[in-house]
Amino acid sequence: MGAEAVTLSELAAGSDYVSVHVPLTDQTRGLVGRDFLRQMKPTAFVVNAARGAVVDHEALLEALTEGWIAGAGIDVFDPDRLPPDHPLLRERNLIATPHVAFYSEESVLELEVKAAENVAAILTGRRPEHVVNPEVLDLDRWAHLR
Protein backbone atom coordinates (compact mmCIF):
# COMPACT_ATOMS: atom_id res chain seq x y z
CA MET A 1 0.00 0.00 0.00
CA GLY A 2 3.05 2.28 -0.01
CA ALA A 3 3.22 2.71 3.76
CA GLU A 4 6.49 2.32 5.60
CA ALA A 5 6.80 1.13 9.20
CA VAL A 6 8.73 3.63 11.31
CA THR A 7 9.42 4.19 14.98
CA LEU A 8 7.44 6.76 16.90
CA SER A 9 10.51 9.01 16.95
CA GLU A 10 10.92 8.72 13.18
CA LEU A 11 7.22 9.51 12.76
CA ALA A 12 7.50 12.64 14.89
CA ALA A 13 10.66 13.89 13.19
CA GLY A 14 9.57 13.14 9.63
CA SER A 15 5.94 14.23 9.57
CA ASP A 16 4.43 17.52 8.53
CA TYR A 17 1.12 16.47 10.09
CA VAL A 18 0.46 13.88 12.77
CA SER A 19 -3.17 12.88 13.15
CA VAL A 20 -3.73 10.78 16.26
CA HIS A 21 -6.34 7.99 16.16
CA VAL A 22 -5.64 5.49 18.95
CA PRO A 23 -7.67 4.17 21.86
CA LEU A 24 -6.76 5.37 25.34
CA THR A 25 -4.76 2.64 27.06
CA ASP A 26 -1.91 2.55 29.55
CA GLN A 27 0.45 2.47 26.56
CA THR A 28 -1.12 5.45 24.74
CA ARG A 29 -1.74 7.77 27.72
CA GLY A 30 0.57 10.76 27.13
CA LEU A 31 1.81 9.25 23.85
CA VAL A 32 2.08 12.73 22.37
CA GLY A 33 4.15 14.24 25.13
CA ARG A 34 7.17 16.47 25.55
CA ASP A 35 9.63 14.05 23.89
CA PHE A 36 7.37 13.46 20.90
CA LEU A 37 6.60 17.15 20.42
CA ARG A 38 10.28 18.16 20.77
CA GLN A 39 11.13 15.79 17.91
CA MET A 40 8.58 17.31 15.55
CA LYS A 41 9.49 19.93 12.95
CA PRO A 42 8.78 23.56 13.87
CA THR A 43 6.56 23.66 10.76
CA ALA A 44 4.55 20.56 11.75
CA PHE A 45 1.03 20.22 13.11
CA VAL A 46 -0.52 17.67 15.44
CA VAL A 47 -4.22 16.77 15.37
CA ASN A 48 -5.88 14.77 18.13
CA ALA A 49 -9.29 13.22 17.46
CA ALA A 50 -8.61 10.17 19.63
CA ARG A 51 -8.90 10.68 23.40
CA GLY A 52 -7.85 13.71 25.39
CA ALA A 53 -5.31 11.97 27.61
CA VAL A 54 -3.35 10.70 24.60
CA VAL A 55 -1.87 14.21 24.33
CA ASP A 56 -0.09 15.73 27.31
CA HIS A 57 -1.76 19.16 27.46
CA GLU A 58 1.04 20.78 29.46
CA ALA A 59 3.61 19.62 26.91
CA LEU A 60 1.37 20.77 24.06
CA LEU A 61 1.02 24.22 25.61
CA GLU A 62 4.81 24.42 25.93
CA ALA A 63 5.26 23.24 22.33
CA LEU A 64 2.84 25.87 21.03
CA THR A 65 4.15 28.78 23.08
CA GLU A 66 7.82 27.98 22.47
CA GLY A 67 7.39 27.23 18.75
CA TRP A 68 8.39 23.58 18.81
CA ILE A 69 5.51 22.97 16.39
CA ALA A 70 3.51 25.28 14.12
CA GLY A 71 0.10 24.40 15.52
CA ALA A 72 -2.44 21.87 16.70
CA GLY A 73 -6.03 20.84 16.17
CA ILE A 74 -7.60 19.26 19.23
CA ASP A 75 -11.11 17.79 19.32
CA VAL A 76 -10.79 16.05 22.69
CA PHE A 77 -9.42 17.13 26.04
CA ASP A 78 -8.69 15.67 29.45
CA PRO A 79 -10.89 16.51 31.24
CA ASP A 80 -13.52 16.56 28.48
CA ARG A 81 -14.25 20.23 29.01
CA LEU A 82 -11.37 22.49 29.80
CA PRO A 83 -12.23 25.59 31.81
CA PRO A 84 -12.79 28.56 29.47
CA ASP A 85 -9.76 30.32 30.96
CA HIS A 86 -7.39 27.36 30.40
CA PRO A 87 -4.11 28.72 28.96
CA LEU A 88 -4.16 26.20 26.10
CA LEU A 89 -7.38 27.72 24.77
CA ARG A 90 -5.66 31.12 24.48
CA GLU A 91 -3.13 29.87 21.95
CA ARG A 92 -3.55 31.42 18.50
CA ASN A 93 -2.00 28.39 16.81
CA LEU A 94 -4.56 25.97 18.30
CA ILE A 95 -7.89 25.03 16.79
CA ALA A 96 -10.08 23.52 19.49
CA THR A 97 -13.44 21.85 18.96
CA PRO A 98 -15.72 20.31 21.61
CA HIS A 99 -15.48 16.65 20.50
CA VAL A 100 -17.63 17.19 17.44
CA ALA A 101 -15.09 16.92 14.63
CA PHE A 102 -16.93 13.88 13.25
CA TYR A 103 -20.23 15.72 13.00
CA SER A 104 -22.01 16.20 9.70
CA GLU A 105 -25.47 15.30 8.44
CA GLU A 106 -23.89 12.43 6.52
CA SER A 107 -22.02 11.02 9.53
CA VAL A 108 -25.10 11.12 11.75
CA LEU A 109 -27.14 9.35 9.06
CA GLU A 110 -24.40 6.71 8.70
CA LEU A 111 -24.39 6.11 12.48
CA GLU A 112 -28.17 5.67 12.46
CA VAL A 113 -28.11 3.30 9.47
CA LYS A 114 -25.30 1.15 10.93
CA ALA A 115 -27.10 0.89 14.28
CA ALA A 116 -30.34 -0.15 12.54
CA GLU A 117 -28.48 -2.71 10.40
CA ASN A 118 -26.86 -4.20 13.52
CA VAL A 119 -30.21 -4.46 15.30
CA ALA A 120 -31.78 -6.09 12.22
CA ALA A 121 -28.89 -8.57 12.01
CA ILE A 122 -29.27 -9.64 15.66
CA LEU A 123 -33.06 -9.94 15.36
CA THR A 124 -32.74 -12.17 12.29
CA GLY A 125 -30.00 -14.38 13.77
CA ARG A 126 -27.09 -12.93 11.82
CA ARG A 127 -23.77 -11.64 13.11
CA PRO A 128 -23.76 -7.84 13.14
CA GLU A 129 -21.19 -6.25 10.84
CA HIS A 130 -20.12 -3.50 13.23
CA VAL A 131 -19.20 -4.92 16.65
CA VAL A 132 -17.28 -2.69 19.07
CA ASN A 133 -16.39 -5.53 21.46
CA PRO A 134 -16.18 -8.68 19.30
CA GLU A 135 -15.11 -10.80 22.32
CA VAL A 136 -18.74 -10.59 23.48
CA LEU A 137 -19.68 -12.84 20.57
CA ASP A 138 -17.65 -15.63 22.23
CA LEU A 139 -20.24 -15.83 25.01
CA ASP A 140 -22.54 -18.86 24.85
CA ARG A 141 -25.63 -16.71 24.41
CA TRP A 142 -24.31 -15.52 21.02
CA ALA A 143 -23.10 -18.92 19.72
CA HIS A 144 -25.81 -18.89 17.03
CA LEU A 145 -24.15 -15.82 15.44
CA ARG A 146 -20.73 -17.43 14.90
TORLOVO-963851 format. One record per residue: z, y, x of N, C-alpha, C in turn; residue in three letters; residue number from 1. Coordinates in nm, 3 decimals. Each point is the difference from the previous one (the first is absolute). Layout:
N
+---------+---------+---------+---------+---------+---------+---------+---------+---------+---------+-----+
!      nZ !      nY !      nX !     caZ !     caY !     caX !      cZ !      cY !      cX ! residuo ! num !
+---------+---------+---------+---------+---------+---------+---------+---------+---------+---------+-----+
!       Z !       Y !       X !       Z !       Y !       X !       Z !       Y !       X !     ALA ! NUM !
...
+---------+---------+---------+---------+---------+---------+---------+---------+---------+---------+-----+
END
This chain:
146
+---------+---------+---------+---------+---------+---------+---------+---------+---------+---------+-----+
!      nZ !      nY !      nX !     caZ !     caY !     caX !      cZ !      cY !      cX ! residuo ! num !
+---------+---------+---------+---------+---------+---------+---------+---------+---------+---------+-----+
!   0.000 !  -0.120 !   0.082 !   0.000 !   0.120 !  -0.082 !   0.000 !   0.126 !   0.086 !     MET !   1 !
!   0.003 !  -0.014 !   0.131 !  -0.004 !   0.116 !   0.088 !   0.135 !   0.057 !   0.034 !     GLY !   2 !
!   0.107 !  -0.062 !  -0.049 !   0.135 !   0.048 !   0.032 !   0.048 !  -0.063 !   0.130 !     ALA !   3 !
!   0.081 !   0.073 !   0.072 !   0.055 !  -0.049 !   0.125 !   0.152 !   0.000 !  -0.009 !     GLU !   4 !
!   0.062 !  -0.111 !   0.038 !   0.146 !  -0.008 !   0.002 !   0.052 !   0.081 !   0.117 !     ALA !   5 !
!   0.097 !   0.088 !  -0.028 !   0.062 !   0.081 !   0.104 !   0.151 !   0.001 !  -0.020 !     VAL !   6 !
!   0.071 !   0.040 !   0.103 !   0.145 !   0.015 !  -0.014 !   0.029 !   0.126 !  -0.079 !     THR !   7 !
!   0.122 !   0.012 !  -0.046 !   0.041 !   0.119 !  -0.073 !  -0.014 !   0.125 !   0.087 !     LEU !   8 !
!   0.034 !  -0.012 !   0.127 !  -0.015 !   0.112 !   0.093 !  -0.146 !   0.041 !   0.016 !     SER !   9 !
!  -0.088 !  -0.099 !   0.012 !  -0.143 !   0.029 !   0.013 !  -0.052 !   0.066 !  -0.128 !     GLU !  10 !
!   0.050 !  -0.046 !  -0.114 !  -0.040 !   0.059 !  -0.128 !   0.039 !   0.147 !  -0.005 !     LEU !  11 !
!   0.125 !   0.028 !   0.036 !   0.049 !   0.138 !  -0.003 !  -0.081 !   0.088 !   0.094 !     ALA !  12 !
!  -0.021 !  -0.045 !   0.121 !  -0.068 !   0.082 !   0.101 !  -0.148 !   0.018 !  -0.027 !     ALA !  13 !
!  -0.063 !  -0.096 !  -0.066 !  -0.145 !   0.003 !  -0.016 !  -0.050 !   0.049 !  -0.133 !     GLY !  14 !
!   0.087 !   0.027 !  -0.094 !  -0.043 !   0.033 !  -0.136 !  -0.002 !   0.150 !  -0.026 !     SER !  15 !
!  -0.098 !   0.041 !  -0.077 !  -0.004 !   0.138 !  -0.048 !   0.080 !   0.012 !  -0.129 !     ASP !  16 !
!   0.001 !  -0.110 !  -0.077 !   0.075 !  -0.007 !  -0.125 !   0.069 !  -0.135 !  -0.007 !     TYR !  17 !
!   0.126 !   0.000 !  -0.036 !   0.073 !  -0.124 !  -0.023 !   0.047 !   0.004 !  -0.143 !     VAL !  18 !
!  -0.048 !  -0.093 !  -0.080 !   0.039 !  -0.011 !  -0.140 !   0.087 !  -0.124 !  -0.014 !     SER !  19 !
!   0.125 !   0.020 !  -0.042 !   0.099 !  -0.106 !   0.000 !   0.005 !  -0.067 !  -0.138 !     VAL !  20 !
!  -0.016 !  -0.133 !   0.000 !   0.001 !  -0.079 !  -0.123 !   0.070 !  -0.133 !   0.028 !     HIS !  21 !
!   0.130 !   0.003 !   0.014 !   0.079 !  -0.120 !   0.028 !   0.118 !  -0.005 !  -0.096 !     VAL !  22 !
!   0.051 !  -0.119 !  -0.026 !   0.122 !  -0.008 !  -0.081 !   0.119 !   0.046 !   0.084 !     PRO !  23 !
!   0.107 !   0.038 !  -0.065 !   0.122 !   0.036 !   0.072 !   0.080 !  -0.127 !   0.028 !     LEU !  24 !
!   0.014 !  -0.031 !   0.128 !   0.078 !  -0.115 !   0.044 !   0.087 !   0.046 !   0.117 !     THR !  25 !
!   0.083 !  -0.088 !   0.049 !   0.079 !   0.033 !   0.119 !  -0.091 !   0.035 !   0.117 !     ASP !  26 !
!  -0.115 !  -0.066 !   0.009 !  -0.093 !   0.023 !   0.110 !  -0.079 !   0.129 !  -0.014 !     GLN !  27 !
!  -0.020 !   0.048 !  -0.124 !  -0.083 !   0.121 !  -0.019 !   0.083 !   0.126 !  -0.022 !     THR !  28 !
!   0.129 !  -0.014 !  -0.022 !   0.086 !   0.120 !  -0.018 !  -0.007 !   0.084 !   0.128 !     ARG !  29 !
!  -0.040 !   0.126 !  -0.013 !  -0.012 !   0.089 !   0.116 !  -0.117 !  -0.033 !   0.091 !     GLY !  30 !
!  -0.095 !  -0.077 !  -0.047 !  -0.116 !  -0.041 !   0.080 !  -0.070 !   0.122 !   0.060 !     LEU !  31 !
!  -0.019 !   0.102 !  -0.082 !  -0.059 !   0.124 !   0.049 !   0.118 !   0.091 !   0.035 !     VAL !  32 !
!   0.043 !  -0.015 !   0.123 !   0.115 !   0.075 !   0.049 !  -0.038 !   0.086 !   0.119 !     GLY !  33 !
!   0.099 !   0.045 !   0.070 !  -0.019 !   0.092 !   0.113 !  -0.098 !  -0.057 !   0.104 !     ARG !  34 !
!   0.020 !  -0.126 !   0.041 !  -0.088 !  -0.059 !   0.101 !  -0.144 !  -0.004 !  -0.047 !     ASP !  35 !
!  -0.020 !  -0.046 !  -0.123 !  -0.135 !  -0.009 !  -0.056 !  -0.065 !   0.138 !  -0.005 !     PHE !  36 !
!   0.072 !   0.096 !  -0.055 !  -0.055 !   0.135 !  -0.017 !  -0.028 !   0.067 !   0.134 !     LEU !  37 !
!   0.083 !  -0.024 !   0.100 !  -0.020 !   0.058 !   0.134 !  -0.127 !  -0.054 !   0.065 !     ARG !  38 !
!  -0.040 !  -0.122 !  -0.038 !  -0.119 !  -0.061 !   0.058 !  -0.129 !   0.047 !  -0.066 !     GLN !  39 !
!   0.012 !   0.061 !  -0.117 !  -0.119 !   0.044 !  -0.072 !  -0.062 !   0.123 !   0.067 !     MET !  40 !
!  -0.128 !   0.022 !  -0.027 !  -0.070 !   0.117 !   0.051 !   0.051 !   0.125 !  -0.070 !     LYS !  41 !
!  -0.002 !   0.114 !   0.065 !   0.043 !   0.124 !  -0.066 !  -0.096 !   0.043 !  -0.111 !     PRO !  42 !
!  -0.116 !  -0.063 !  -0.007 !  -0.099 !   0.030 !  -0.104 !   0.004 !  -0.103 !  -0.114 !     THR !  43 !
!   0.091 !  -0.096 !   0.009 !   0.004 !  -0.111 !  -0.096 !   0.087 !   0.031 !  -0.121 !     ALA !  44 !
!  -0.025 !  -0.077 !  -0.106 !   0.074 !   0.012 !  -0.125 !   0.057 !  -0.136 !  -0.038 !     PHE !  45 !
!   0.117 !   0.003 !  -0.064 !   0.059 !  -0.122 !  -0.053 !   0.015 !   0.017 !  -0.150 !     VAL !  46 !
!  -0.032 !  -0.106 !  -0.074 !   0.010 !  -0.001 !  -0.146 !   0.088 !  -0.118 !  -0.038 !     VAL !  47 !
!   0.102 !   0.026 !  -0.082 !   0.086 !  -0.108 !  -0.046 !  -0.008 !  -0.011 !  -0.152 !     ASN !  48 !
!  -0.057 !  -0.111 !  -0.047 !  -0.002 !  -0.033 !  -0.142 !   0.068 !  -0.134 !  -0.022 !     ALA !  49 !
!   0.080 !  -0.041 !   0.098 !   0.069 !  -0.130 !  -0.008 !   0.137 !   0.019 !  -0.064 !     ALA !  50 !
!   0.103 !   0.007 !   0.080 !   0.137 !   0.025 !  -0.045 !   0.059 !   0.107 !   0.090 !     ARG !  51 !
!   0.087 !   0.081 !  -0.057 !   0.053 !   0.115 !   0.072 !   0.066 !  -0.034 !   0.131 !     GLY !  52 !
!   0.079 !  -0.106 !   0.003 !   0.077 !  -0.034 !   0.120 !  -0.085 !  -0.058 !   0.112 !     ALA !  53 !
!  -0.128 !  -0.022 !  -0.023 !  -0.088 !  -0.047 !   0.107 !  -0.020 !   0.112 !   0.103 !     VAL !  54 !
!   0.006 !   0.124 !  -0.045 !  -0.013 !   0.115 !   0.090 !   0.137 !   0.063 !   0.020 !     VAL !  55 !
!   0.036 !   0.021 !   0.124 !   0.125 !   0.068 !   0.034 !  -0.023 !   0.150 !  -0.024 !     ASP !  56 !
!   0.062 !   0.054 !  -0.104 !  -0.024 !   0.139 !  -0.039 !   0.045 !   0.100 !   0.105 !     HIS !  57 !
!   0.109 !  -0.029 !   0.069 !   0.046 !   0.091 !   0.106 !  -0.102 !   0.005 !   0.113 !     GLU !  58 !
!  -0.052 !  -0.116 !   0.038 !  -0.101 !  -0.005 !   0.106 !  -0.128 !   0.068 !  -0.046 !     ALA !  59 !
!  -0.037 !  -0.018 !  -0.127 !  -0.120 !   0.065 !  -0.051 !   0.015 !   0.152 !   0.002 !     LEU !  60 !
!   0.115 !   0.048 !  -0.040 !   0.025 !   0.145 !   0.003 !  -0.015 !   0.053 !   0.143 !     LEU !  61 !
!   0.058 !  -0.072 !   0.095 !  -0.011 !   0.039 !   0.141 !  -0.145 !  -0.002 !   0.046 !     GLU !  62 !
!  -0.074 !  -0.104 !  -0.039 !  -0.141 !  -0.012 !   0.038 !  -0.083 !   0.115 !  -0.057 !     ALA !  63 !
!   0.029 !   0.039 !  -0.123 !  -0.076 !   0.109 !  -0.062 !   0.036 !   0.135 !   0.060 !     LEU !  64 !
!   0.127 !   0.024 !   0.020 !   0.042 !   0.132 !   0.051 !  -0.034 !   0.018 !   0.148 !     THR !  65 !
!   0.001 !  -0.108 !   0.075 !  -0.028 !   0.010 !   0.144 !  -0.146 !  -0.026 !   0.034 !     GLU !  66 !
!  -0.083 !  -0.032 !  -0.101 !  -0.143 !  -0.017 !   0.024 !  -0.040 !  -0.131 !   0.062 !     GLY !  67 !
!   0.085 !  -0.103 !  -0.013 !  -0.039 !  -0.131 !   0.051 !  -0.122 !  -0.051 !  -0.074 !     TRP !  68 !
!  -0.007 !   0.030 !  -0.130 !  -0.113 !  -0.040 !  -0.084 !  -0.049 !   0.124 !  -0.076 !     ILE !  69 !
!  -0.120 !  -0.008 !  -0.054 !  -0.058 !   0.115 !  -0.070 !   0.056 !   0.015 !  -0.141 !     ALA !  70 !
!   0.033 !  -0.113 !  -0.064 !   0.051 !   0.010 !  -0.136 !   0.030 !  -0.135 !  -0.060 !     GLY !  71 !
!   0.050 !   0.006 !  -0.124 !   0.038 !  -0.124 !  -0.070 !  -0.021 !   0.017 !  -0.149 !     ALA !  72 !
!  -0.026 !  -0.112 !  -0.065 !  -0.006 !  -0.008 !  -0.145 !   0.100 !  -0.106 !  -0.042 !     GLY !  73 !
!   0.098 !   0.040 !  -0.078 !   0.108 !  -0.092 !  -0.037 !   0.012 !  -0.007 !  -0.151 !     ILE !  74 !
!  -0.013 !  -0.120 !  -0.055 !   0.010 !  -0.020 !  -0.145 !   0.134 !  -0.062 !  -0.039 !     ASP !  75 !
!   0.076 !  -0.045 !   0.098 !   0.127 !  -0.067 !  -0.027 !   0.105 !   0.047 !   0.099 !     VAL !  76 !
!   0.121 !   0.012 !  -0.046 !   0.109 !   0.049 !   0.084 !   0.120 !  -0.093 !  -0.012 !     PHE !  77 !
!   0.095 !   0.019 !   0.089 !   0.126 !  -0.072 !  -0.004 !   0.112 !   0.100 !   0.021 !     ASP !  78 !
!   0.071 !   0.037 !  -0.105 !  -0.004 !  -0.053 !  -0.136 !  -0.129 !   0.042 !  -0.071 !     PRO !  79 !
!  -0.023 !  -0.060 !  -0.118 !  -0.124 !   0.023 !  -0.074 !  -0.030 !   0.147 !  -0.021 !     ASP !  80 !
!   0.102 !   0.077 !  -0.031 !  -0.019 !   0.143 !  -0.021 !   0.081 !   0.077 !   0.103 !     ARG !  81 !
!  -0.071 !   0.065 !   0.088 !   0.069 !   0.084 !   0.097 !   0.048 !   0.126 !  -0.072 !     LEU !  82 !
!   0.110 !   0.058 !   0.044 !   0.043 !   0.126 !  -0.058 !  -0.108 !   0.106 !   0.023 !     PRO !  83 !
!  -0.020 !   0.090 !  -0.093 !  -0.106 !   0.101 !   0.014 !   0.011 !   0.083 !   0.128 !     PRO !  84 !
!   0.120 !   0.013 !   0.055 !   0.018 !   0.080 !   0.120 !  -0.006 !  -0.084 !   0.128 !     ASP !  85 !
!  -0.041 !  -0.126 !  -0.010 !  -0.009 !  -0.086 !   0.119 !  -0.097 !   0.063 !   0.100 !     HIS !  86 !
!   0.038 !   0.008 !   0.128 !  -0.085 !   0.065 !   0.100 !  -0.141 !  -0.059 !   0.011 !     PRO !  87 !
!  -0.014 !  -0.130 !  -0.024 !  -0.131 !  -0.063 !   0.008 !  -0.097 !   0.062 !  -0.101 !     LEU !  88 !
!   0.050 !   0.035 !  -0.116 !  -0.086 !   0.055 !  -0.105 !  -0.045 !   0.143 !   0.030 !     LEU !  89 !
!   0.056 !   0.062 !   0.102 !  -0.040 !   0.135 !   0.040 !  -0.117 !   0.000 !   0.098 !     ARG !  90 !
!  -0.033 !  -0.117 !   0.052 !  -0.103 !  -0.008 !   0.103 !  -0.140 !   0.025 !  -0.058 !     GLU !  91 !
!  -0.071 !   0.093 !   0.063 !  -0.134 !   0.037 !  -0.047 !  -0.102 !  -0.110 !   0.026 !     ARG !  92 !
!   0.027 !  -0.087 !   0.095 !  -0.094 !  -0.106 !   0.034 !   0.039 !  -0.134 !  -0.066 !     ASN !  93 !
!   0.072 !   0.010 !  -0.112 !   0.038 !  -0.118 !  -0.078 !  -0.050 !   0.016 !  -0.143 !     LEU !  94 !
!  -0.067 !  -0.102 !  -0.048 !  -0.034 !  -0.008 !  -0.142 !   0.093 !  -0.104 !  -0.059 !     ILE !  95 !
!   0.079 !   0.041 !  -0.098 !   0.098 !  -0.088 !  -0.062 !  -0.032 !  -0.015 !  -0.148 !     ALA !  96 !
!  -0.001 !  -0.124 !  -0.046 !  -0.020 !  -0.028 !  -0.142 !   0.114 !  -0.089 !  -0.048 !     THR !  97 !
!   0.034 !   0.009 !  -0.128 !   0.117 !  -0.074 !  -0.052 !  -0.034 !  -0.143 !  -0.044 !     PRO !  98 !
!  -0.047 !  -0.082 !   0.093 !  -0.030 !  -0.141 !  -0.025 !  -0.099 !  -0.018 !  -0.115 !     HIS !  99 !
!  -0.104 !   0.081 !   0.002 !  -0.103 !  -0.009 !  -0.102 !  -0.141 !  -0.003 !   0.061 !     VAL ! 100 !
!  -0.009 !  -0.028 !   0.127 !  -0.131 !   0.004 !   0.066 !  -0.099 !  -0.099 !  -0.062 !     ALA ! 101 !
!   0.050 !  -0.107 !  -0.062 !  -0.089 !  -0.098 !  -0.060 !  -0.059 !   0.050 !  -0.131 !     PHE ! 102 !
!   0.060 !   0.101 !  -0.060 !  -0.026 !   0.033 !  -0.139 !  -0.138 !   0.057 !  -0.026 !     TYR ! 103 !
!  -0.068 !  -0.061 !  -0.094 !  -0.124 !   0.052 !  -0.058 !  -0.017 !  -0.072 !  -0.133 !     SER ! 104 !
!  -0.085 !   0.050 !  -0.086 !  -0.024 !  -0.068 !  -0.127 !  -0.050 !  -0.142 !   0.024 !     GLU ! 105 !
!  -0.085 !  -0.015 !   0.103 !  -0.057 !  -0.130 !   0.031 !   0.107 !  -0.098 !   0.049 !     GLU ! 106 !
!   0.092 !   0.048 !   0.086 !   0.102 !  -0.091 !   0.052 !   0.097 !  -0.043 !  -0.107 !     SER ! 107 !
!   0.035 !   0.090 !  -0.092 !   0.090 !  -0.037 !  -0.109 !  -0.068 !  -0.102 !  -0.091 !     VAL ! 108 !
!  -0.126 !   0.021 !  -0.031 !  -0.075 !  -0.096 !  -0.082 !  -0.005 !  -0.136 !   0.069 !     LEU ! 109 !
!  -0.026 !  -0.001 !   0.131 !  -0.005 !  -0.127 !   0.074 !   0.134 !  -0.071 !  -0.005 !     GLU ! 110 !
!   0.111 !   0.073 !   0.015 !   0.133 !  -0.062 !  -0.009 !   0.021 !  -0.063 !  -0.137 !     LEU ! 111 !
!  -0.040 !   0.070 !  -0.106 !   0.017 !  -0.051 !  -0.135 !  -0.084 !  -0.125 !  -0.022 !     GLU ! 112 !
!  -0.124 !   0.002 !   0.046 !  -0.091 !  -0.114 !  -0.018 !   0.052 !  -0.123 !   0.077 !     VAL ! 113 !
!   0.043 !   0.020 !   0.125 !   0.051 !  -0.112 !   0.079 !   0.125 !  -0.059 !  -0.063 !     LYS ! 114 !
!   0.088 !   0.084 !  -0.051 !   0.122 !  -0.051 !  -0.066 !  -0.038 !  -0.082 !  -0.122 !     ALA ! 115 !
!  -0.093 !   0.050 !  -0.082 !  -0.043 !  -0.072 !  -0.120 !  -0.067 !  -0.133 !   0.037 !     ALA ! 116 !
!  -0.082 !   0.000 !   0.104 !  -0.065 !  -0.123 !   0.045 !   0.104 !  -0.103 !   0.046 !     GLU ! 117 !
!   0.102 !   0.045 !   0.071 !   0.106 !  -0.091 !   0.045 !   0.076 !  -0.059 !  -0.118 !     ASN ! 118 !
!   0.032 !   0.082 !  -0.097 !   0.070 !  -0.049 !  -0.120 !  -0.087 !  -0.102 !  -0.072 !     VAL ! 119 !
!  -0.129 !   0.031 !  -0.018 !  -0.092 !  -0.092 !  -0.067 !  -0.010 !  -0.132 !   0.076 !     ALA ! 120 !
!  -0.003 !   0.007 !   0.133 !  -0.008 !  -0.123 !   0.080 !   0.123 !  -0.087 !  -0.023 !     ALA ! 121 !
!   0.119 !   0.057 !   0.007 !   0.123 !  -0.077 !  -0.022 !   0.002 !  -0.061 !  -0.140 !     ILE ! 122 !
!  -0.037 !   0.078 !  -0.100 !   0.005 !  -0.047 !  -0.139 !  -0.101 !  -0.110 !  -0.029 !     LEU ! 123 !
!  -0.105 !  -0.008 !   0.082 !  -0.101 !  -0.105 !  -0.021 !   0.010 !  -0.110 !   0.106 !     THR ! 124 !
!   0.114 !  -0.002 !   0.074 !   0.024 !  -0.109 !   0.094 !  -0.076 !   0.009 !   0.131 !     GLY ! 125 !
!  -0.047 !   0.118 !   0.033 !  -0.072 !   0.018 !   0.127 !   0.087 !   0.077 !   0.099 !     ARG ! 126 !
!  -0.030 !  -0.022 !   0.126 !   0.072 !   0.074 !   0.107 !  -0.049 !   0.145 !  -0.002 !     ARG ! 127 !
!   0.094 !   0.095 !   0.000 !  -0.042 !   0.140 !   0.003 !  -0.062 !   0.035 !   0.135 !     PRO ! 128 !
!  -0.098 !   0.088 !  -0.002 !  -0.070 !   0.036 !   0.124 !   0.085 !   0.089 !   0.090 !     GLU ! 129 !
!   0.078 !   0.087 !  -0.059 !   0.076 !   0.099 !   0.076 !   0.149 !  -0.033 !  -0.010 !     HIS ! 130 !
!   0.053 !  -0.068 !   0.102 !   0.140 !  -0.041 !   0.000 !   0.070 !   0.070 !   0.117 !     VAL ! 131 !
!   0.100 !   0.079 !  -0.030 !   0.072 !   0.074 !   0.105 !   0.085 !  -0.094 !   0.083 !     VAL ! 132 !
!   0.068 !  -0.094 !  -0.064 !   0.086 !  -0.096 !   0.070 !  -0.051 !  -0.142 !  -0.025 !     ASN ! 133 !
!  -0.104 !  -0.042 !   0.073 !  -0.061 !  -0.131 !  -0.027 !   0.096 !  -0.118 !   0.016 !     PRO ! 134 !
!   0.110 !   0.017 !   0.075 !   0.096 !  -0.111 !   0.016 !   0.062 !  -0.039 !  -0.133 !     GLU ! 135 !
!   0.000 !   0.089 !  -0.096 !   0.054 !  -0.029 !  -0.134 !  -0.079 !  -0.113 !  -0.065 !     VAL ! 136 !
!  -0.128 !  -0.009 !   0.031 !  -0.084 !  -0.103 !  -0.060 !   0.037 !  -0.140 !   0.049 !     LEU ! 137 !
!   0.082 !  -0.009 !   0.105 !   0.047 !  -0.130 !   0.049 !   0.115 !  -0.056 !  -0.085 !     ASP ! 138 !
!   0.056 !   0.082 !  -0.087 !   0.107 !  -0.046 !  -0.087 !  -0.055 !  -0.101 !  -0.101 !     LEU ! 139 !
!   0.082 !  -0.096 !  -0.037 !  -0.043 !  -0.106 !  -0.092 !  -0.058 !   0.056 !  -0.129 !     ASP ! 140 !
!   0.059 !   0.107 !  -0.050 !  -0.045 !   0.052 !  -0.130 !  -0.144 !   0.049 !   0.001 !     ARG ! 141 !
!  -0.058 !   0.023 !   0.122 !  -0.137 !   0.047 !   0.009 !  -0.093 !  -0.107 !   0.056 !     TRP ! 142 !
!   0.044 !  -0.124 !   0.006 !  -0.081 !  -0.109 !   0.059 !  -0.136 !  -0.012 !  -0.068 !     ALA ! 143 !
!  -0.006 !   0.028 !  -0.129 !  -0.127 !  -0.013 !  -0.074 !  -0.105 !   0.103 !   0.044 !     HIS ! 144 !
!   0.041 !   0.101 !   0.077 !  -0.095 !   0.103 !   0.045 !  -0.058 !  -0.029 !   0.138 !     LEU ! 145 !
!   0.051 !  -0.103 !   0.066 !  -0.047 !  -0.029 !   0.138 !  -0.135 !  -0.066 !   0.001 !     ARG ! 146 !
+---------+---------+---------+---------+---------+---------+---------+---------+---------+---------+-----+
END
